[in-house]
Amino acid sequence: MISWNVPKIEYPEEPKMPNILLWILICGIVACSGFFIGISLSTNGYLDPSWDNIKLILLFSIIPMFFVVLIRLLVHFIVLFKYQSSCEELNYCFYQWRVWAEKHIILLTSSRVSEVDEQNKNIILSKLTPNKNNQLLPKFLKSRSLWEKSEEITKALLTPISKFYQEHHLSTPIKILWHVNTENKEAIEIDWAQVIQEQVANLAFNVAKVEPLPQTHLMKWLSTLYDGALTDELYIVLSIQFDENNVSEEACCLLLSSPSFPELKEISRYSKLLRPIVCDIGSLSEALEAQSKFQLNGKNAQALWCCHLNDKNKEEVIINFIKQNTDFSLERIFDTEMILGNAGTARYAMAISLSSLDLPNRLLVSQLGSKLYLQRISPK
């Protein structure tokens, strides 16, 4: 099953043009028959004797033939009109579906904290060392208490966002949402609102609210935004994973806005997070086909990102994706676990942020339970 209830849009068969030779023959038969009927009526005295052959041909041949052609053309144009009306309705339905499918939220900018970012000032994805099954820990966070880590991470994440905010002369109120890994009880007990507000006090932010993410997972929360009325308010999402159960320690900050915000503020560079489609592994092919059909005018993704997928599902995703993108290069397939090591709470946000460094028209596939989330990400 897929989460999109995609209608089956089947266009009617286009009406065929009338068979010209057949209708020439029919018109000839009508004309000849009419002429002979006129001659017969004239011979038997049913018509005025002054009528000559020209009048007979006009009345009994030309006029009937004209009405036969007129009726045939009228029938053809009625059928053609119905066909065109049906096509227009289906085209409008397809357009409405495309508008619905291409609803998006804006990723203005992002910031990250991870060992990979610590070691690479400018990340070049093709040159990163494989880290699959590794636990990566940023050096500047080692030997620090959890409270110190929370302050350092929050500062490291919000400072680049503040710089972006100042560079574009923004004054729009920002709603800050945060979520951390729930396995760490100490992390949950931290007063995150206080930590964030202390850091924000030193930065150029107009903060409206600071509160926890209302959903248990970032994917679920993002999915609620597409059908809701996004205001011009900005959203900062802090997603933090502390060192726990052999999971990489990492954090990410996403600055999100409504679709109209960049144009209002004349921001030229940003990414669109299009409406995701949710499916199980059995309907993956159908989901990929529907997504390709209704999003980005049918353009195929130029890069595939796999996030938190088990090996079996990852293989199925790659196979199905390549089937629909036959000219796709394997060099443009990226695995966040290969780049960042063992995944945790912040991994989906990290994947969104990292994929924004890559080629245009990316497809990010992530797994939550038994469901796959297929998210198209496109630049302006």
C-alpha positions as CSV (number, residue, x, y, z in Angstrom):
1,M,0.0,0.0,0.0
2,I,1.1,3.6,-0.7
3,S,-0.1,6.7,1.2
4,W,-1.2,8.5,-2.0
5,N,-4.6,7.5,-3.2
6,V,-3.6,8.0,-6.9
7,P,-6.5,8.0,-9.3
8,K,-6.3,5.9,-12.5
9,I,-6.5,8.6,-15.2
10,E,-7.4,6.8,-18.4
11,Y,-8.0,8.9,-21.5
12,P,-10.8,7.9,-23.9
13,E,-9.9,6.7,-27.3
14,E,-9.6,9.6,-29.8
15,P,-12.5,9.6,-32.3
16,K,-11.4,8.6,-35.8
17,M,-11.8,10.9,-38.8
18,P,-14.7,9.9,-41.1
19,N,-13.7,7.6,-43.9
20,I,-13.6,10.0,-46.9
21,L,-13.8,7.4,-49.6
22,L,-16.7,5.7,-47.9
23,W,-18.6,9.0,-47.6
24,I,-17.9,10.0,-51.1
25,L,-19.4,6.7,-52.2
26,I,-22.5,7.3,-49.9
27,C,-22.9,10.8,-51.2
28,G,-22.7,9.5,-54.8
29,I,-25.4,6.8,-54.1
30,V,-27.6,9.5,-52.5
31,A,-27.1,11.9,-55.4
32,C,-27.8,9.2,-58.0
33,S,-30.8,7.8,-56.1
34,G,-32.3,11.3,-55.7
35,F,-31.8,12.2,-59.3
36,F,-33.6,9.0,-60.5
37,I,-36.4,9.6,-58.0
38,G,-36.8,13.1,-59.4
39,I,-36.8,11.8,-63.0
40,S,-39.4,9.2,-62.0
41,L,-41.6,11.8,-60.3
42,S,-41.3,14.2,-63.3
43,T,-42.1,11.4,-65.8
44,N,-45.2,10.4,-63.9
45,G,-46.5,14.0,-63.8
46,Y,-46.0,14.6,-60.1
47,L,-43.8,17.6,-60.8
48,D,-44.2,20.7,-62.8
49,P,-43.4,19.9,-66.5
50,S,-41.4,23.2,-66.7
51,W,-38.7,21.8,-64.3
52,D,-35.5,21.1,-66.2
53,N,-32.7,18.7,-65.2
54,I,-30.8,21.3,-63.3
55,K,-33.7,21.9,-60.9
56,L,-34.1,18.1,-60.5
57,I,-30.4,17.7,-59.7
58,L,-30.5,20.6,-57.2
59,L,-33.6,19.4,-55.4
60,F,-33.1,15.6,-55.4
61,S,-29.3,15.2,-55.5
62,I,-27.4,18.2,-54.2
63,I,-29.7,19.2,-51.3
64,P,-30.0,15.6,-49.9
65,M,-26.3,15.0,-50.3
66,F,-25.6,18.3,-48.5
67,F,-27.8,17.2,-45.6
68,V,-26.1,13.8,-45.4
69,V,-22.6,15.5,-45.2
70,L,-23.9,18.1,-42.7
71,I,-25.4,15.4,-40.4
72,R,-22.2,13.3,-40.6
73,L,-20.0,16.3,-39.8
74,L,-22.4,17.3,-36.9
75,V,-22.1,13.8,-35.4
76,H,-18.3,13.9,-35.7
77,F,-18.0,17.3,-34.1
78,I,-20.3,16.3,-31.2
79,V,-18.2,13.2,-30.6
80,L,-15.0,15.3,-30.9
81,F,-16.4,17.9,-28.5
82,K,-17.2,15.2,-25.9
83,Y,-13.7,13.7,-26.3
84,Q,-12.0,17.1,-25.9
85,S,-14.2,17.9,-22.8
86,S,-13.3,14.6,-21.2
87,C,-9.6,15.2,-21.9
88,E,-9.7,18.7,-20.4
89,E,-11.4,17.3,-17.3
90,L,-8.7,14.6,-17.0
91,N,-5.9,17.1,-17.6
92,Y,-7.3,19.3,-14.9
93,C,-7.6,16.3,-12.6
94,F,-3.9,15.5,-13.4
95,Y,-2.9,19.1,-12.8
96,Q,-4.7,19.2,-9.4
97,W,-3.0,16.0,-8.4
98,R,0.4,17.4,-9.5
99,V,-0.3,20.6,-7.4
100,W,-1.2,18.4,-4.4
101,A,1.9,16.2,-4.9
102,E,4.3,19.1,-5.4
103,K,3.3,20.9,-2.2
104,H,6.5,21.6,-0.4
105,I,8.2,23.3,2.5
106,I,11.4,25.2,2.2
107,L,14.8,24.4,3.7
108,L,16.5,27.7,3.8
109,T,19.7,26.5,5.4
110,S,21.0,24.0,7.9
111,S,23.9,23.3,10.2
112,R,25.4,20.1,11.6
113,V,27.6,18.8,14.4
114,S,29.3,15.4,13.7
115,E,32.8,13.9,13.6
116,V,32.6,14.0,9.8
117,D,31.8,17.8,9.8
118,E,34.6,18.3,12.4
119,Q,37.2,16.6,10.2
120,N,36.0,18.1,6.9
121,K,35.5,21.9,6.6
122,N,34.0,21.5,3.1
123,I,32.5,18.1,2.7
124,I,33.1,16.4,-0.6
125,L,30.8,13.3,-0.5
126,S,32.9,11.2,-2.9
127,K,36.0,11.6,-0.8
128,L,34.6,10.7,2.6
129,T,36.0,7.6,4.4
130,P,33.5,4.8,4.8
131,N,32.2,4.6,8.4
132,K,29.5,1.8,8.3
133,N,28.9,0.1,11.6
134,N,31.2,2.7,13.4
135,Q,30.3,5.0,16.2
136,L,31.5,8.5,15.5
137,L,32.1,11.0,18.3
138,P,33.0,14.6,17.8
139,K,36.3,15.3,19.6
140,F,35.2,18.7,21.0
141,L,32.4,17.0,22.9
142,K,34.5,14.2,24.5
143,S,35.0,14.3,28.3
144,R,32.3,16.8,28.7
145,S,29.2,16.5,30.9
146,L,25.8,16.2,29.2
147,W,24.9,19.7,30.3
148,E,28.1,21.1,28.7
149,K,27.4,19.1,25.6
150,S,23.9,20.5,25.3
151,E,25.2,24.1,25.5
152,E,28.1,23.5,23.0
153,I,25.9,21.7,20.5
154,T,23.1,24.3,20.7
155,K,25.6,27.1,20.2
156,A,27.3,25.3,17.3
157,L,24.0,24.7,15.6
158,L,22.4,28.1,16.1
159,T,25.4,30.3,15.2
160,P,25.4,29.6,11.5
161,I,21.6,30.0,11.4
162,S,22.0,33.4,13.1
163,K,24.6,34.4,10.5
164,F,22.1,33.5,7.7
165,Y,19.4,35.4,9.6
166,Q,21.5,38.5,9.7
167,E,22.9,38.3,6.2
168,H,19.3,38.3,4.8
169,H,18.2,41.1,7.2
170,L,15.3,38.9,8.5
171,S,13.1,39.9,11.4
172,T,10.5,37.2,11.1
173,P,9.6,35.5,14.4
174,I,11.1,32.0,14.7
175,K,9.5,29.0,16.3
176,I,12.2,26.7,17.7
177,L,11.5,23.0,18.1
178,W,13.8,20.5,19.6
179,H,14.0,16.7,20.0
180,V,16.6,14.4,21.5
181,N,17.2,10.7,21.7
182,T,14.7,9.3,24.3
183,E,17.0,6.4,25.3
184,N,19.1,8.9,27.3
185,K,17.1,9.8,30.4
186,E,19.6,12.5,31.4
187,A,19.2,14.2,28.0
188,I,15.4,14.3,28.4
189,E,15.7,15.8,31.9
190,I,17.7,18.8,30.6
191,D,15.7,22.0,30.5
192,W,16.1,22.4,26.8
193,A,14.0,25.5,26.6
194,Q,16.3,27.3,29.0
195,V,19.5,26.0,27.2
196,I,18.2,27.2,23.9
197,Q,16.9,30.6,25.2
198,E,20.3,31.2,26.8
199,Q,22.1,30.7,23.5
200,V,19.5,32.6,21.5
201,A,20.0,35.6,23.9
202,N,23.4,36.1,22.4
203,L,22.3,35.8,18.8
204,A,20.2,38.0,16.5
205,F,17.0,36.0,16.6
206,N,13.4,37.1,17.0
207,V,12.1,34.0,18.8
208,A,8.4,33.4,19.1
209,K,8.4,30.1,20.9
210,V,10.7,27.3,22.1
211,E,9.1,23.9,22.6
212,P,9.7,20.2,22.0
213,L,8.8,18.7,18.7
214,P,5.1,17.6,18.9
215,Q,5.8,14.3,17.1
216,T,8.0,11.4,18.1
217,H,9.9,11.6,14.8
218,L,10.9,14.4,12.5
219,M,9.5,12.6,9.5
220,K,6.1,12.4,11.1
221,W,6.1,16.1,12.0
222,L,7.2,17.2,8.5
223,S,4.4,15.1,7.0
224,T,1.8,17.1,9.0
225,L,3.0,20.4,7.4
226,Y,2.0,19.8,3.8
227,D,-1.8,19.9,4.3
228,G,-1.7,22.5,7.0
229,A,-1.7,26.2,6.5
230,L,2.0,27.2,6.8
231,T,2.3,30.8,7.9
232,D,5.2,33.1,7.1
233,E,6.7,32.1,10.5
234,L,10.1,30.5,10.4
235,Y,10.8,27.1,12.0
236,I,14.1,26.0,13.5
237,V,14.3,22.3,14.3
238,L,17.1,21.1,16.5
239,S,17.6,17.3,16.2
240,I,20.1,15.9,18.7
241,Q,21.6,12.5,19.3
242,F,23.9,12.0,22.3
243,D,26.4,9.2,22.7
244,E,24.2,6.2,23.6
245,N,24.1,2.4,22.7
246,N,26.9,2.6,20.2
247,V,25.1,5.2,18.1
248,S,27.1,8.1,16.6
249,E,26.9,11.4,18.4
250,E,25.5,14.0,16.1
251,A,23.1,16.9,15.8
252,C,21.5,18.9,13.1
253,C,19.6,22.2,12.8
254,L,17.1,22.9,9.9
255,L,15.7,26.3,9.1
256,L,12.3,25.8,7.5
257,S,9.8,28.2,6.0
258,S,6.6,28.4,4.0
259,P,6.9,28.1,0.2
260,S,6.2,31.9,-0.3
261,F,8.8,33.0,2.2
262,P,12.0,33.0,0.0
263,E,10.3,35.2,-2.7
264,L,9.0,37.7,-0.1
265,K,12.5,38.0,1.4
266,E,14.4,37.7,-2.0
267,I,16.3,34.6,-0.9
268,S,17.8,33.0,-4.0
269,R,19.3,29.7,-2.7
270,Y,17.2,27.1,-0.9
271,S,15.8,23.6,-1.3
272,K,12.3,22.3,-1.6
273,L,11.2,19.4,0.5
274,L,8.4,17.9,-1.6
275,R,5.5,16.0,-0.1
276,P,6.8,12.5,0.8
277,I,5.1,9.2,-0.2
278,V,4.9,6.4,2.3
279,C,4.8,2.8,1.3
280,D,5.8,-0.7,2.3
281,I,8.6,-2.6,0.5
282,G,6.1,-4.6,-1.6
283,S,4.6,-1.4,-3.2
284,L,7.9,0.4,-3.6
285,S,7.9,0.2,-7.4
286,E,4.3,1.6,-7.5
287,A,5.3,4.4,-5.2
288,L,8.4,5.4,-7.2
289,E,6.3,5.4,-10.4
290,A,3.6,7.6,-8.8
291,Q,6.2,10.0,-7.4
292,S,8.1,10.3,-10.7
293,K,4.8,10.9,-12.5
294,F,3.3,13.6,-10.3
295,Q,6.4,15.5,-9.0
296,L,8.9,17.7,-10.7
297,N,7.1,17.4,-14.1
298,G,8.1,13.7,-14.4
299,K,11.9,14.4,-14.1
300,N,13.9,11.6,-12.6
301,A,16.0,12.1,-9.5
302,Q,19.7,12.6,-10.2
303,A,20.9,11.2,-6.9
304,L,19.6,8.6,-4.4
305,W,20.1,8.9,-0.7
306,C,19.4,5.9,1.6
307,C,18.9,6.8,5.3
308,H,18.6,4.2,8.1
309,L,17.6,1.4,5.7
310,N,18.4,-2.3,6.6
311,D,20.5,-4.1,4.0
312,K,17.6,-6.0,2.4
313,N,15.4,-2.9,1.9
314,K,18.4,-0.8,0.7
315,E,19.1,-3.4,-2.0
316,E,15.4,-3.4,-3.1
317,V,15.3,0.4,-3.1
318,I,18.4,0.6,-5.4
319,I,17.2,-2.1,-7.7
320,N,13.7,-0.5,-8.2
321,F,15.2,2.9,-8.5
322,I,17.7,1.9,-11.2
323,K,14.9,0.1,-13.1
324,Q,13.1,3.4,-13.5
325,N,16.3,5.4,-14.1
326,T,18.2,3.2,-16.6
327,D,20.9,5.9,-17.3
328,F,21.6,6.4,-13.6
329,S,25.1,6.1,-12.3
330,L,25.9,4.1,-9.1
331,E,28.3,6.8,-8.1
332,R,25.3,9.0,-7.2
333,I,24.0,6.6,-4.6
334,F,24.7,7.7,-1.0
335,D,24.2,5.9,2.3
336,T,24.1,8.0,5.4
337,E,25.2,5.0,7.5
338,M,28.3,4.6,5.3
339,I,29.0,8.3,5.8
340,L,28.0,8.9,9.4
341,G,28.2,5.5,11.1
342,N,25.4,4.1,13.3
343,A,22.1,6.0,13.0
344,G,20.1,7.6,15.8
345,T,17.4,10.2,16.4
346,A,19.1,13.0,14.4
347,R,19.9,10.9,11.3
348,Y,16.9,12.0,9.2
349,A,17.7,15.7,9.7
350,M,21.4,14.9,9.0
351,A,20.3,13.2,5.7
352,I,18.2,16.2,4.6
353,S,21.1,18.5,5.4
354,L,23.8,16.4,3.7
355,S,21.7,15.7,0.6
356,S,21.3,19.5,0.1
357,L,25.0,19.5,-0.7
358,D,24.5,17.1,-3.6
359,L,23.1,17.2,-7.1
360,P,19.6,18.7,-7.9
361,N,16.5,16.5,-7.7
362,R,17.5,14.1,-5.0
363,L,15.4,11.2,-3.7
364,L,15.8,10.5,0.0
365,V,14.5,7.1,1.1
366,S,14.3,6.6,4.9
367,Q,12.8,3.8,7.0
368,L,10.6,4.1,10.0
369,G,9.4,0.8,11.3
370,S,8.3,-1.3,8.4
371,K,7.4,1.8,6.3
372,L,9.6,3.6,3.7
373,Y,9.4,7.4,3.3
374,L,10.3,8.6,-0.1
375,Q,11.1,12.3,-0.1
376,R,12.0,14.3,-3.2
377,I,14.4,17.2,-2.6
378,S,14.9,19.8,-5.2
379,P,16.8,23.1,-5.4
380,K,15.1,26.3,-6.4
